[in-house]
């Protein structure tokens, strides 16, 4: 039975029993505690925990999951895989133990003809929690499982909790006996290789107290509503129903493994044992390839892109482990173009979007492999040298400093260093590596924090916040207001007052000034305080909730406790707000044209201009950029209202508001929408209507890193001025060429082509002039102890290539059978260079061009024995270099 069919039967069974079919949540689920969905119940947590009223009493799903804590065990056991699918059925205060048990038993044992899995009831072994007599009786008396096939197990195996105080409950697991060839008799309590667990039924009925681990906690009460959360491992059931040993051999994985075996020439199954842990190393590597290629496909399909942070780093590590495993198996060509299409064909019957979105997915995967192969080549060479040096010194541990150098300089991941070192029998000083990494991150964070704190101690800001609470920001509704000076600081030290010319930091009780954040630049402006006036040139939040105004006292004196009038630079604010609104429109429009995976990766909103970074594997075609620009400006023409409101995170999700991964959002969020066109979580300031932006002009698009592109654009009057200058320039060119404006580009291209052709002709003439004297110079060679020596200085117009060509031409015209040396010096940009060539007879006599150059230039230069060059000395040394070569020839012979 194919995996897609098992999935279909599971959903149909529970739908026929009153369950609502809920689609799988995307792998990068929006949960602050998770990088990826790791269990089927994740998207139902608010219902199971009683935080939200469920819209249905029963649900069923097949959830995509990724777990990476045991990534190093992938391929070594039959149970570990990074990507897997969890079939689940859920009850929210509806049916309980008997319903869950009977529904699971019915599907597992019902005949294939009747829509079930057709498992032999005699081979199924349930387990229950130690004192869960209710579950035991249901299995024994209701279902009819013999008592000797029901085993009781402790908290570690048969009790579920989230690891923290909250809902919990006993479990009942269902195991299938795979036969004596897989291990010893006696049920799952004796051997979990032979008896494979495939379904876990969680009876969520209790409240747990504090504690650690799976067993060290107390049950402190019962839940008011009892829930059911079950998980059936799709890959495990597929392995059993398809009669294969493990998840790597099922229909959704085996073709990838088989293709990898074909590419590498390795025969899978070198070990005849059914126990995965006893497999040949090549079998383990083939499984790693199959698992990781499939996982990479699914992650990129759900919008994750390779990077050095968070989810992107997990994806990068998975893809690179797959590539390295293929290379260890002996295949040194790009493997992803061969393997990824196979994974697509395996998974698209269940997830058709993988086929329709394959071009984007493959661009990321292929690009990551290409980048990693370059890293692998450089890093492995350095690592091999380091390993050899460690061995020669008698050591058994690679230094943390060397591991850090590989990571920091060559981009070589630490996990790869650990793997390669282990293969060579060496350990790695991980503590030393982590210490250096921590120091580097600390420096980076300090640099970033310094922008907010001006290198001041944050404790001073914390004290101000603690004493007066958060500063009220009123800038959404007003651009000026009365405010009281709560605190004055300088270098982190509190002040009571400041005078003319002083640089200070002011904290007001309320402020209209926007602090830099979310890509938006801060407001500037002035504050009138008592008899003084300060100019605000920066606003930061060194600690959340505290707006600190960096300012210069222009006149008079400013003191704490005084009331003043704060007023922002309204023209600057409006220009920045227009840019911020334009960024939202550009973001939405890029997603409209390139797909939802083109998510924001950074932005800058400044007066009259914006910079927007987004995830996409390759360059955006110019035609698409033009379409994006046109659509954005059509939205401006529509003059849509820009509306901001505060709502719950759940409601914002329901409305489809875009949120940025990596940003921290509270329970309440601010949503900014431009008509019905764009909707995004945002704390920045915006224009009131899209028409106020005037015009948006995209300047260019370029790469700023692997898989990240950057668009820069002008907004409003800045865009108009740019277009006006461009129009003037085009008009002048059109007048010069006496052509229509639309013909200017072609005419300029023609001119450039003609200039290039002329430069080539000049190059030929110059080379001919240089070479014209080659015969005469060869004929006038000096005799230095039997060696024909030619020394001359090249014409001032000669290029480096001209000089090399001249040297070789003169050497070719020297008398055959006689040792010859040719040296030509040249001057350029205030420096002198030297090129030396020797013929075969001279080499036989012990003369080397490389040695002559290095000796004449005191060690500088390089090349080989018949042709070498060097330079970098003052240009007046040009004749001296030639004399030095003659002397060196005389001495050598």
Secondary structure, 3 states (H helix, E strand, C coil): CCHHHHHHHHHHHHHCCCCEECCCCCCCCCCCCCCCCCCCCHHHHHHHCCCCCCCCCEEEEEEEEECCCCHHHCCCCCCCCCEEEEEEEEEECCCCHHHHHHHHHHHHHCCCCCCCCCCCHHHEEEEEECCCHHHHHHHHHHHCCCHHHEEEECHHHHEEECCCCEEEEEEEEEEEECCHHHCCCCCCCCCCCCEEEEEEEEEEEEEEEEEECCCEEEEEEEEEEEEEEEEEEHHHHHHHHCCCCCHHHCCCCHHHHHHHHHHHCCCCCCCCCCCHHHCCHHHHHHHHHHHHHHHHHHHHHCCCCCCCCHHHHHHHHHHHHHHHHHHHCCCCCCCHHHHHHHHHHHHCCCCCHHHHCHHHHHHHHHHHHHHHHHHHHHHHHHHHHHHHHHHHCCCCEECHHHHHHHHHHHCCCHHHHHHHHHHCCCEECHHHHHHHHHHHHHHHHHHHHHHHHCCCCHHHHHHHHHHHCCCEECCCCCCEEEEEEEEEEECCEEECEEECCCEEEEEECEECCCCCECCECCCCEEEEECCEEEEEEEEECCCCCCCEEEEEEEECEEECCCEEEEEECHHHHHHHHHHHHHHHHHHHHHHHHHCCCCCEEEEEEECCEEEEEEECCCCCCHHHHHHHHHHHHHHHHHCCEEEEEEEEHHHHHHHCCECCCCCCCCCEEEEEEECCCEEEECCCCCCCEHHHHCCEEEEEEEEEECCEEEEEEEECHHHHHHHHHHHHHHHHHHHHHCCCHHHHHHHHHHHHHHHHHHHHHHHHHHHHHHHCCHHHHHHCCEEECCEEEEEEECCCCCCHHHHHHHHHHHHHCCCCCCCEEEEEEEEECCEEEEEEEECHHHHHCCCCHHHHHHHHCCCCCEECCCEEEEEEEEHHHHHHHHHHHHHHHHHHC
